[in-house]
Amino acid sequence: MLFIGDAINARDLRQLYDHDIAAVVDLAANEEPAHLGRDHIYCRFPLHDDGSNCPQLIRISIDCVRSLLLSDARTLVACSAGMSRSPVVASAAISLISGVSLDDSLAAIVLSAPHDVSPAFLSSVAPIHAAMLISTAAQNGG
């Protein structure tokens, strides 16, 4: 199960335990790393909304979320406000799993949630996502 949140959600131990969150993927470059319980998985990928990110960091963050979802880990993906990096990276991971387009996956995630997706960030993720789709298809024999 996937949850999208902000830096406050990612650091609220009570909320993480109440929702049985097993893993936190923290994408907030401008926040201090979270200090979570010993039983939480914590992955930090400091991404920026301006599109200046290292492509490998974007790819690894998407692959991490995909792996956690495929393993059925209850996962919170969080950035500073939870309105740009989190939904985009989560959408990319879901798209790779489901085969739905990145745009459709993103539209579904932000449908009933506040969002302010950075066009620069989305533009930097799209070609990496496309390459990952091709790689996934090749691995699956298609």
DSSP file (Angstrom, degrees, kcal/mol; ACC not computed):
  #  RESIDUE AA STRUCTURE BP1 BP2  ACC     N-H-->O    O-->H-N    N-H-->O    O-->H-N    TCO  KAPPA ALPHA  PHI   PSI    X-CA   Y-CA   Z-CA
    1    1 A M              0   0    0      0, 0.0    74,-2.8     0, 0.0     2,-0.4   0.000 360.0 360.0 360.0 141.4    0.0    0.0    0.0
    2    2 A L  E     -a   75   0A   0     72,-0.2     2,-0.4    74,-0.1    74,-0.2  -0.877 360.0-174.3-112.8 136.0    1.2    3.4   -0.9
    3    3 A F  E     -a   76   0A   0     72,-2.9    74,-2.9    -2,-0.4     2,-0.4  -0.978  11.6-151.9-124.1 140.7    0.9    6.7    1.0
    4    4 A I  E     +a   77   0A   0     -2,-0.4     2,-0.3    72,-0.2    74,-0.2  -0.939  33.0 144.6-110.9 134.6    2.0   10.1   -0.2
    5    5 A G  E     -a   78   0A   0     72,-2.5    74,-1.4    -2,-0.4     2,-0.2  -0.847  39.2-101.4-153.7-171.0    3.0   12.7    2.3
    6    6 A D  E  >  -a   79   0A   0     -2,-0.3     4,-2.1    72,-0.2    74,-0.2  -0.489  49.0 -84.4-114.2-176.4    5.1   15.6    3.4
    7    7 A A  H  > S+     0   0    0     73,-1.6     4,-0.6    72,-0.5    73,-0.1   0.829 126.7  54.0 -62.0 -32.9    8.2   16.0    5.6
    8    8 A I  H >> S+     0   0    0     72,-0.4     3,-1.1     1,-0.2     4,-0.5   0.937 108.0  49.1 -67.4 -45.8    6.1   16.2    8.7
    9    9 A N  H >4 S+     0   0    0      1,-0.2     3,-1.1     2,-0.2    -2,-0.2   0.897 107.7  55.8 -57.8 -40.6    4.3   12.9    7.9
   10   10 A A  H 3< S+     0   0    0     -4,-2.1    -1,-0.2     1,-0.3    -2,-0.2   0.656 113.0  41.3 -68.9 -15.5    7.7   11.3    7.3
   11   11 A R  H << S+     0   0    0     -3,-1.1     2,-1.1    -4,-0.6    -1,-0.3   0.347  86.8 100.7-113.6   3.9    8.9   12.3   10.8
   12   12 A D    <X  -     0   0    0     -3,-1.1     4,-2.4    -4,-0.5     5,-0.2  -0.760  48.3-174.3 -95.4  94.0    5.8   11.6   12.8
   13   13 A L  H  > S+     0   0    0     -2,-1.1     4,-2.7     1,-0.2     5,-0.2   0.870  81.7  54.9 -58.6 -39.9    6.5    8.3   14.5
   14   14 A R  H  > S+     0   0    0      1,-0.2     4,-3.0     2,-0.2    -1,-0.2   0.938 110.6  45.5 -60.2 -46.5    3.0    8.0   16.0
   15   15 A Q  H  > S+     0   0    0      2,-0.2     4,-1.9     1,-0.2    -1,-0.2   0.894 111.7  52.4 -64.5 -40.3    1.4    8.4   12.6
   16   16 A L  H  <>S+     0   0    0     -4,-2.4     5,-2.9     1,-0.2    -2,-0.2   0.926 114.6  41.9 -62.3 -43.9    3.8    6.0   11.0
   17   17 A Y  H ><5S+     0   0    0     -4,-2.7     3,-1.2     3,-0.2    -2,-0.2   0.898 111.1  55.5 -70.2 -40.0    3.0    3.3   13.6
   18   18 A D  H 3<5S+     0   0    0     -4,-3.0    -1,-0.2     1,-0.3    -2,-0.2   0.847 114.5  40.3 -60.4 -33.9   -0.8    4.1   13.5
   19   19 A H  T 3<5S-     0   0    0     -4,-1.9    -1,-0.3    -5,-0.2    -2,-0.2   0.324 110.7-122.0 -97.0   6.9   -0.8    3.4    9.7
   20   20 A D  T < 5 -     0   0    0     -3,-1.2     2,-0.4     1,-0.2    54,-0.3   0.869  42.7-178.2  54.7  39.9    1.6    0.4   10.0
   21   21 A I      < -     0   0    0     -5,-2.9    -1,-0.2    -6,-0.2    54,-0.2  -0.572  14.2-178.4 -71.5 125.2    4.0    2.1    7.7
   22   22 A A        +     0   0    0     52,-2.4    19,-2.9    -2,-0.4     2,-0.4   0.773  65.0  30.6 -92.5 -31.7    7.0   -0.2    7.1
   23   23 A A  E     -cb  41  75A   0     51,-2.2    53,-2.8    17,-0.2     2,-0.5  -0.980  57.3-161.5-136.5 141.6    9.0    2.0    4.8
   24   24 A V  E     -cb  42  76A   0     17,-2.6    19,-2.7    -2,-0.4     2,-0.7  -0.989   4.5-164.0-120.3 124.5    9.6    5.7    4.3
   25   25 A V  E     -cb  43  77A   0     51,-3.2    53,-2.9    -2,-0.5     2,-0.6  -0.936  14.3-160.7-107.1 110.1   11.1    7.0    1.1
   26   26 A D  E     +cb  44  78A   0     17,-3.1    19,-3.0    -2,-0.7    53,-0.2  -0.829  21.6 169.4-100.6 115.9   12.2   10.6    1.8
   27   27 A L  E     +     0   0A   0     51,-3.7    20,-1.5    -2,-0.6     2,-0.9   0.300  38.0 119.8-106.1   6.4   12.7   12.7   -1.3
   28   28 A A  E >   -c   47   0A   0     50,-0.4     3,-1.0     1,-0.2    20,-0.1  -0.635  35.1-179.8 -84.0 103.7   13.1   16.1    0.5
   29   29 A A  T 3  S+     0   0    0     18,-1.3    -1,-0.2    -2,-0.9    19,-0.1   0.811  81.8  52.3 -68.9 -29.7   16.5   17.5   -0.3
   30   30 A N  T 3  S+     0   0    0     17,-0.3     2,-0.3     2,-0.1    -1,-0.2   0.213  97.6  80.0 -97.0  15.4   15.9   20.6    1.9
   31   31 A E  S <  S-     0   0    0     -3,-1.0     3,-0.1     3,-0.0    49,-0.0  -0.879  85.2-105.0-118.2 153.3   14.9   18.8    5.0
   32   32 A E        -     0   0    0     -2,-0.3    -4,-0.1     1,-0.1    -2,-0.1  -0.430  51.2 -90.5 -66.9 148.8   17.1   17.1    7.7
   33   33 A P        -     0   0    0      0, 0.0    -1,-0.1     0, 0.0     2,-0.1  -0.325  48.7-110.2 -58.7 145.3   17.1   13.3    7.5
   34   34 A A        -     0   0    0     -3,-0.1     2,-0.6     1,-0.0   -23,-0.1  -0.406  15.0-139.9 -76.6 154.0   14.3   11.7    9.6
   35   35 A H        +     0   0    0    -24,-0.1     2,-0.1    -2,-0.1   -22,-0.1  -0.921  36.6 172.4-114.7 101.7   15.1    9.8   12.8
   36   36 A L        -     0   0    0     -2,-0.6     6,-0.1     1,-0.2   -25,-0.1  -0.447  36.5 -74.0-107.1 176.7   12.7    6.8   12.8
   37   37 A G    >   -     0   0    0     -2,-0.1     3,-1.8     1,-0.1    -1,-0.2  -0.262  44.6-110.4 -67.0 158.0   12.2    3.7   14.8
   38   38 A R  T 3  S+     0   0    0      1,-0.3    -1,-0.1     3,-0.0    -2,-0.0   0.740 116.5  57.3 -61.4 -24.0   14.6    0.8   14.4
   39   39 A D  T 3  S+     0   0    0      2,-0.1     2,-0.3     0, 0.0    -1,-0.3   0.404  88.3  95.5 -91.8   3.2   11.9   -1.3   12.7
   40   40 A H  S <  S-     0   0    0     -3,-1.8     2,-0.5   -17,-0.0   -17,-0.2  -0.731  71.1-132.8 -93.7 142.5   11.3    1.2    9.9
   41   41 A I  E     -c   23   0A   0    -19,-2.9   -17,-2.6    -2,-0.3     2,-0.5  -0.805  27.8-168.7 -84.5 131.9   13.0    1.0    6.5
   42   42 A Y  E     +c   24   0A   0     -2,-0.5     2,-0.5   -19,-0.2   -17,-0.2  -0.967  11.8 176.3-132.0 118.2   14.3    4.5    5.7
   43   43 A C  E     -c   25   0A   0    -19,-2.7   -17,-3.1    -2,-0.5     2,-0.5  -0.982  10.2-164.2-121.7 125.2   15.5    5.4    2.2
   44   44 A R  E     +c   26   0A   0     -2,-0.5   -17,-0.2   -19,-0.2   -19,-0.1  -0.944  15.0 171.4-117.9 124.1   16.6    9.0    1.5
   45   45 A F  E     -     0   0A   0    -19,-3.0     2,-1.3    -2,-0.5   -16,-0.1  -0.885  26.6-145.3-126.8  96.3   17.0   10.4   -2.0
   46   46 A P  E     +     0   0A   0      0, 0.0     2,-0.3     0, 0.0   -18,-0.2  -0.469  31.3 173.3 -71.5  95.3   17.6   14.2   -1.8
   47   47 A L  E     -c   28   0A   0    -20,-1.5   -18,-1.3    -2,-1.3     2,-0.3  -0.741  21.7-143.9-104.7 150.9   15.8   15.4   -4.9
   48   48 A H    >   -     0   0    0     -2,-0.3     3,-0.8   -20,-0.1     5,-0.3  -0.854  13.9-135.7-111.9 148.8   15.2   19.0   -6.0
   49   49 A D  T 3  S+     0   0    0     -2,-0.3    72,-0.7     1,-0.2    71,-0.1   0.608  92.2  79.1 -74.7 -13.1   12.1   20.3   -7.9
   50   50 A D  T 3  S-     0   0    0     70,-0.1    -1,-0.2    71,-0.1    -3,-0.0   0.454 105.9-112.0 -83.4   1.5   14.1   22.3  -10.3
   51   51 A G  S <  S+     0   0    0     -3,-0.8    -2,-0.1     1,-0.1    -1,-0.1   0.593  84.6 118.6  84.0   9.5   15.1   19.4  -12.6
   52   52 A S        +     0   0    0      2,-0.1    -3,-0.1     3,-0.0     2,-0.1   0.240  41.0 127.5 -92.8  13.1   18.8   19.6  -11.6
   53   53 A N        -     0   0    0     -5,-0.3    -6,-0.1     1,-0.1     3,-0.0  -0.322  69.8-103.0 -76.3 151.6   18.9   16.1  -10.2
   54   54 A C    >>  -     0   0    0      1,-0.1     4,-1.7    -2,-0.1     3,-0.7  -0.567  29.4-133.4 -66.0 127.8   21.4   13.4  -11.1
   55   55 A P  H 3> S+     0   0    0      0, 0.0     4,-2.6     0, 0.0     5,-0.2   0.851 105.0  56.6 -56.2 -35.6   19.6   10.9  -13.4
   56   56 A Q  H 3> S+     0   0    0      1,-0.2     4,-2.7     2,-0.2     5,-0.2   0.877 104.5  52.4 -64.4 -36.3   20.9    8.0  -11.4
   57   57 A L  H <> S+     0   0    0     -3,-0.7     4,-2.1     2,-0.2    -1,-0.2   0.904 110.5  47.6 -66.6 -40.4   19.4    9.3   -8.2
   58   58 A I  H  X S+     0   0    0     -4,-1.7     4,-2.3     2,-0.2     5,-0.2   0.946 113.2  48.4 -63.1 -47.5   16.0    9.7   -9.9
   59   59 A R  H  X S+     0   0    0     -4,-2.6     4,-2.6     1,-0.2    -2,-0.2   0.918 112.0  48.5 -59.9 -45.6   16.2    6.2  -11.3
   60   60 A I  H  X S+     0   0    0     -4,-2.7     4,-2.4     1,-0.2    -1,-0.2   0.886 109.9  52.1 -64.9 -38.4   17.2    4.7   -8.0
   61   61 A S  H  X S+     0   0    0     -4,-2.1     4,-2.1     2,-0.2    -1,-0.2   0.921 112.1  45.7 -65.2 -42.1   14.4    6.5   -6.1
   62   62 A I  H  X S+     0   0    0     -4,-2.3     4,-2.6     1,-0.2    -2,-0.2   0.932 113.8  49.0 -64.1 -44.9   11.8    5.2   -8.6
   63   63 A D  H  X S+     0   0    0     -4,-2.6     4,-2.6    -5,-0.2    -2,-0.2   0.865 108.9  53.7 -64.7 -35.8   13.3    1.7   -8.4
   64   64 A C  H  X S+     0   0    0     -4,-2.4     4,-2.5     2,-0.2    -1,-0.2   0.948 110.6  45.3 -62.6 -49.0   13.3    1.7   -4.6
   65   65 A V  H  X S+     0   0    0     -4,-2.1     4,-2.5     1,-0.2     5,-0.2   0.923 113.3  51.2 -61.7 -43.6    9.6    2.7   -4.5
   66   66 A R  H  X S+     0   0    0     -4,-2.6     4,-2.7     1,-0.2    -1,-0.2   0.932 110.8  48.4 -58.6 -46.5    8.8    0.0   -7.1
   67   67 A S  H  X S+     0   0    0     -4,-2.6     4,-1.5     1,-0.2    -1,-0.2   0.904 111.5  49.3 -62.2 -42.4   10.6   -2.6   -5.1
   68   68 A L  H  <>S+     0   0    0     -4,-2.5     5,-2.4     2,-0.2    -1,-0.2   0.912 112.9  47.2 -64.2 -41.6    8.9   -1.7   -1.9
   69   69 A L  H ><5S+     0   0    0     -4,-2.5     3,-1.6     1,-0.2    -2,-0.2   0.905 110.1  52.3 -66.8 -40.9    5.5   -1.8   -3.5
   70   70 A L  H 3<5S+     0   0    0     -4,-2.7    -1,-0.2     1,-0.3    -2,-0.2   0.787 108.0  52.4 -65.8 -25.9    6.2   -5.2   -5.2
   71   71 A S  T 3<5S-     0   0    0     -4,-1.5    -1,-0.3    -5,-0.2    -2,-0.2   0.365 115.4-118.3 -89.7   6.2    7.2   -6.6   -1.8
   72   72 A D  T < 5 +     0   0    0     -3,-1.6     2,-0.4     1,-0.2    -3,-0.2   0.728  57.4 158.5  64.6  24.7    3.9   -5.4   -0.3
   73   73 A A      < -     0   0    0     -5,-2.4     2,-0.6    -6,-0.2    -1,-0.2  -0.661  50.5-117.7 -77.6 130.1    5.6   -3.0    2.2
   74   74 A R        -     0   0    0     -2,-0.4   -52,-2.4   -54,-0.3   -51,-2.2  -0.595  47.1-166.8 -68.3 114.8    3.3   -0.3    3.4
   75   75 A T  E     -ab   2  23A   0    -74,-2.8   -72,-2.9    -2,-0.6     2,-0.5  -0.904  25.4-159.6-122.4 131.5    5.3    2.7    2.0
   76   76 A L  E     -ab   3  24A   0    -53,-2.8   -51,-3.2    -2,-0.4     2,-0.6  -0.942   9.4-163.6-103.6 123.2    5.2    6.4    2.6
   77   77 A V  E     +ab   4  25A   0    -74,-2.9   -72,-2.5    -2,-0.5     2,-0.4  -0.945  22.0 176.3-105.0 122.7    6.8    8.5   -0.1
   78   78 A A  E     +ab   5  26A   0    -53,-2.9   -51,-3.7    -2,-0.6   -50,-0.4  -0.957  20.0 169.7-134.5 145.6    7.4   12.0    1.2
   79   79 A C  E     -a    6   0A   0    -74,-1.4   -72,-0.5    -2,-0.4   -69,-0.2  -0.663  59.6 -70.7-131.7-167.2    9.0   15.3    0.1
   80   80 A S  S    S+     0   0    0    -74,-0.2   -73,-1.6    -2,-0.2   -72,-0.4   0.947 128.6   5.8 -56.9 -55.3    8.9   18.7    1.7
   81   81 A A  S    S-     0   0    0    -75,-0.2    -1,-0.2   -74,-0.1   -75,-0.2   0.521  93.6-125.5-107.3  -8.8    5.2   19.5    0.9
   82   82 A G  S    S+     0   0    0    -77,-0.1   -76,-0.1     1,-0.0    -2,-0.1   0.709  84.8  99.7  74.7  19.7    4.1   16.2   -0.5
   83   83 A M  S    S+     0   0    0     33,-0.1    33,-2.3    32,-0.1   -77,-0.1   0.481  87.1  12.1-120.4  -3.4    2.8   17.8   -3.7
   84   84 A S  S  > S+     0   0    0     31,-0.2     4,-2.0    33,-0.2     5,-0.2   0.486 123.7  33.9-135.8 -73.2    5.5   17.4   -6.4
   85   85 A R  H  > S+     0   0    0      1,-0.2     4,-2.6     2,-0.2     5,-0.3   0.914 117.9  52.7 -61.5 -43.8    8.4   15.0   -6.0
   86   86 A S  H  > S+     0   0    0      1,-0.2     4,-2.5     2,-0.2     5,-0.3   0.956 112.4  41.5 -60.0 -54.0    6.4   12.5   -4.0
   87   87 A P  H  > S+     0   0    0      0, 0.0     4,-2.3     0, 0.0    -1,-0.2   0.869 116.0  50.9 -64.8 -33.0    3.5   12.0   -6.4
   88   88 A V  H  X S+     0   0    0     -4,-2.0     4,-2.3     2,-0.2    -2,-0.2   0.955 113.8  42.0 -69.5 -48.2    5.8   12.0   -9.4
   89   89 A V  H  X S+     0   0    0     -4,-2.6     4,-2.1    -5,-0.2    -1,-0.2   0.919 116.8  48.9 -64.6 -43.0    8.2    9.4   -8.1
   90   90 A A  H  X S+     0   0    0     -4,-2.5     4,-2.6    -5,-0.3    -1,-0.2   0.906 111.0  50.9 -61.8 -41.4    5.3    7.3   -6.8
   91   91 A S  H  X S+     0   0    0     -4,-2.3     4,-2.6    -5,-0.3    -2,-0.2   0.895 108.2  51.8 -63.1 -41.0    3.5    7.6  -10.1
   92   92 A A  H  X S+     0   0    0     -4,-2.3     4,-1.9     2,-0.2    -1,-0.2   0.917 111.5  47.0 -62.5 -43.0    6.6    6.5  -12.0
   93   93 A A  H  X S+     0   0    0     -4,-2.1     4,-1.6     2,-0.2    -2,-0.2   0.929 113.4  47.7 -65.0 -45.0    6.9    3.4   -9.8
   94   94 A I  H  X S+     0   0    0     -4,-2.6     4,-3.2     1,-0.2     5,-0.3   0.897 109.2  54.7 -63.0 -40.2    3.2    2.6  -10.1
   95   95 A S  H  X S+     0   0    0     -4,-2.6     4,-2.6     1,-0.2    -1,-0.2   0.903 106.6  50.8 -60.1 -42.2    3.4    3.0  -13.9
   96   96 A L  H  < S+     0   0    0     -4,-1.9    -1,-0.2     1,-0.2    -2,-0.2   0.855 116.2  41.8 -64.6 -34.7    6.3    0.5  -14.1
   97   97 A I  H  < S+     0   0    0     -4,-1.6    -2,-0.2    -5,-0.1    -1,-0.2   0.911 125.7  31.6 -76.8 -44.3    4.3   -2.0  -12.1
   98   98 A S  H  < S-     0   0    0     -4,-3.2    -3,-0.2    -5,-0.2    -2,-0.2   0.711  95.3-126.5 -92.6 -22.6    0.9   -1.5  -13.8
   99   99 A G     <  +     0   0    0     -4,-2.6     2,-0.2     1,-0.3    -4,-0.1   0.452  63.8 136.4  85.3  -0.3    1.8   -0.6  -17.3
  100  100 A V        -     0   0    0     -6,-0.3    -1,-0.3    -5,-0.1    -2,-0.1  -0.513  64.5 -95.0 -74.9 148.7   -0.4    2.6  -17.1
  101  101 A S     >  -     0   0    0     -2,-0.2     4,-2.7     1,-0.1     5,-0.2  -0.206  27.9-116.0 -63.1 156.8    1.3    5.7  -18.6
  102  102 A L  H  > S+     0   0    0      1,-0.2     4,-2.6     2,-0.2     5,-0.2   0.917 116.5  50.8 -58.5 -44.4    3.2    8.0  -16.3
  103  103 A D  H  > S+     0   0    0      1,-0.2     4,-2.4     2,-0.2    -1,-0.2   0.908 112.4  45.5 -62.7 -42.6    0.7   10.8  -17.0
  104  104 A D  H  > S+     0   0    0      2,-0.2     4,-2.0     1,-0.2    -1,-0.2   0.891 113.1  50.1 -68.5 -39.1   -2.3    8.6  -16.2
  105  105 A S  H  X S+     0   0    0     -4,-2.7     4,-2.0     2,-0.2    -2,-0.2   0.921 112.6  47.0 -64.0 -43.3   -0.7    7.3  -13.1
  106  106 A L  H  X S+     0   0    0     -4,-2.6     4,-2.4    -5,-0.2    -2,-0.2   0.911 109.7  53.6 -64.8 -42.2    0.1   10.8  -11.9
  107  107 A A  H  X S+     0   0    0     -4,-2.4     4,-0.7     1,-0.2    -1,-0.2   0.895 109.5  49.0 -59.7 -40.2   -3.4   12.0  -12.7
  108  108 A A  H  < S+     0   0    0     -4,-2.0     3,-0.4     1,-0.2     4,-0.4   0.896 111.5  49.0 -67.0 -39.9   -4.9    9.2  -10.5
  109  109 A I  H  < S+     0   0    0     -4,-2.0     3,-0.3     1,-0.2    -2,-0.2   0.892 117.6  38.7 -68.4 -39.5   -2.6   10.0   -7.6
  110  110 A V  H >< S+     0   0    0     -4,-2.4     3,-1.3     1,-0.2    -1,-0.2   0.452  87.0 102.9 -91.8   0.7   -3.3   13.7   -7.5
  111  111 A L  T 3< S+     0   0    0     -4,-0.7    -1,-0.2    -3,-0.4    -2,-0.1   0.885  98.5  15.8 -51.3 -47.9   -7.0   13.4   -8.3
  112  112 A S  T 3  S+     0   0    0     -4,-0.4    -1,-0.3    -3,-0.3    -2,-0.1  -0.012 115.9  79.6-120.6  30.1   -8.2   14.0   -4.8
  113  113 A A  S <  S-     0   0    0     -3,-1.3     2,-0.1   -30,-0.0   -30,-0.0  -0.968  85.6 -97.8-135.1 151.0   -5.1   15.5   -3.2
  114  114 A P        +     0   0    0      0, 0.0     2,-0.3     0, 0.0    -2,-0.1  -0.439  53.2 170.4 -63.6 140.2   -3.5   18.9   -3.1
  115  115 A H        +     0   0    0     -2,-0.1   -31,-0.2    -4,-0.1   -32,-0.1  -0.995  34.3 179.1-153.0 155.0   -0.7   19.0   -5.7
  116  116 A D        -     0   0    0    -33,-2.3     2,-0.2    -2,-0.3   -33,-0.1  -0.469  25.4-163.7-154.0  69.9    1.7   21.4   -7.3
  117  117 A V        -     0   0    0    -33,-0.1   -33,-0.2     1,-0.1     3,-0.1  -0.396  19.4-126.2 -68.0 128.3    3.8   19.3   -9.6
  118  118 A S     >  -     0   0    0     -2,-0.2     4,-2.7     1,-0.2     5,-0.2  -0.629   9.8-150.5 -73.9 119.3    7.0   21.0  -10.8
  119  119 A P  H  > S+     0   0    0      0, 0.0     4,-2.5     0, 0.0     5,-0.2   0.874  97.8  53.9 -58.5 -36.4    7.1   20.9  -14.7
  120  120 A A  H  > S+     0   0    0      2,-0.2     4,-1.5     1,-0.2   -70,-0.1   0.911 110.7  45.3 -65.2 -41.9   10.9   20.8  -14.5
  121  121 A F  H  > S+     0   0    0    -72,-0.7     4,-1.8     2,-0.2     3,-0.2   0.946 113.9  48.2 -67.2 -47.2   10.9   17.9  -12.2
  122  122 A L  H  X S+     0   0    0     -4,-2.7     4,-2.3     1,-0.2    -2,-0.2   0.902 110.7  52.5 -59.4 -41.0    8.3   15.9  -14.2
  123  123 A S  H  < S+     0   0    0     -4,-2.5    -1,-0.2    -5,-0.2    -2,-0.2   0.825 109.6  49.0 -64.8 -31.5   10.3   16.7  -17.4
  124  124 A S  H  X S+     0   0    0     -4,-1.5     4,-0.5    -3,-0.2    -1,-0.2   0.791 113.8  46.1 -78.2 -27.0   13.5   15.3  -15.8
  125  125 A V  H  X S+     0   0    0     -4,-1.8     4,-2.9     2,-0.1     3,-0.3   0.851  97.8  72.1 -80.8 -36.4   11.7   12.1  -14.6
  126  126 A A  H  X S+     0   0    0     -4,-2.3     4,-2.5     1,-0.2     5,-0.2   0.872  98.9  43.3 -53.8 -49.3    9.9   11.3  -17.9
  127  127 A P  H  > S+     0   0    0      0, 0.0     4,-2.1     0, 0.0    -1,-0.2   0.859 115.0  50.2 -69.0 -30.8   12.8   10.2  -20.0
  128  128 A I  H  X S+     0   0    0     -4,-0.5     4,-2.2    -3,-0.3    -2,-0.2   0.921 111.4  48.8 -68.1 -43.4   14.3    8.2  -17.1
  129  129 A H  H  X S+     0   0    0     -4,-2.9     4,-2.3     2,-0.2    -1,-0.2   0.916 109.7  52.4 -59.7 -44.5   10.9    6.5  -16.6
  130  130 A A  H  X S+     0   0    0     -4,-2.5     4,-2.0    -5,-0.2    -2,-0.2   0.905 109.7  48.5 -60.8 -42.1   10.7    5.8  -20.4
  131  131 A A  H  X S+     0   0    0     -4,-2.1     4,-2.3     1,-0.2    -1,-0.2   0.882 110.3  51.7 -65.3 -37.7   14.1    4.1  -20.3
  132  132 A M  H  X S+     0   0    0     -4,-2.2     4,-2.6     2,-0.2    -2,-0.2   0.870 107.0  53.9 -67.1 -36.0   13.1    2.1  -17.3
  133  133 A L  H  X S+     0   0    0     -4,-2.3     4,-2.5     2,-0.2    -2,-0.2   0.925 109.7  47.2 -61.1 -45.2    9.9    1.0  -19.1
  134  134 A I  H  X S+     0   0    0     -4,-2.0     4,-2.3     1,-0.2    -2,-0.2   0.921 113.2  48.6 -63.5 -44.1   12.0   -0.3  -22.0
  135  135 A S  H  X S+     0   0    0     -4,-2.3     4,-2.2     2,-0.2    -2,-0.2   0.895 111.7  49.2 -62.5 -41.4   14.4   -2.1  -19.7
  136  136 A T  H  X S+     0   0    0     -4,-2.6     4,-1.8     2,-0.2    -2,-0.2   0.910 111.0  49.7 -65.5 -42.5   11.5   -3.7  -17.8
  137  137 A A  H  <>S+     0   0    0     -4,-2.5     5,-3.5     1,-0.2    -2,-0.2   0.905 110.9  49.9 -62.6 -41.4    9.9   -4.8  -21.1
  138  138 A A  H ><5S+     0   0    0     -4,-2.3     3,-1.2     4,-0.3    -2,-0.2   0.892 110.1  50.4 -64.3 -40.3   13.2   -6.3  -22.2
  139  139 A Q  H 3<5S+     0   0    0     -4,-2.2    -1,-0.2     1,-0.3    -2,-0.2   0.827 109.8  51.3 -66.1 -31.5   13.6   -8.2  -18.9
  140  140 A N  T 3<5S-     0   0    0     -4,-1.8    -1,-0.3    -5,-0.2    -2,-0.2   0.334 122.0-106.7 -88.9   7.4   10.1   -9.6  -19.2
  141  141 A G  T < 5       0   0    0     -3,-1.2    -3,-0.2    -5,-0.1    -2,-0.1   0.683 360.0 360.0  80.9  17.3   10.8  -10.8  -22.7
  142  142 A G      <       0   0    0     -5,-3.5    -4,-0.3    -6,-0.2    -5,-0.1   0.399 360.0 360.0-117.9 360.0    8.7   -8.1  -24.5
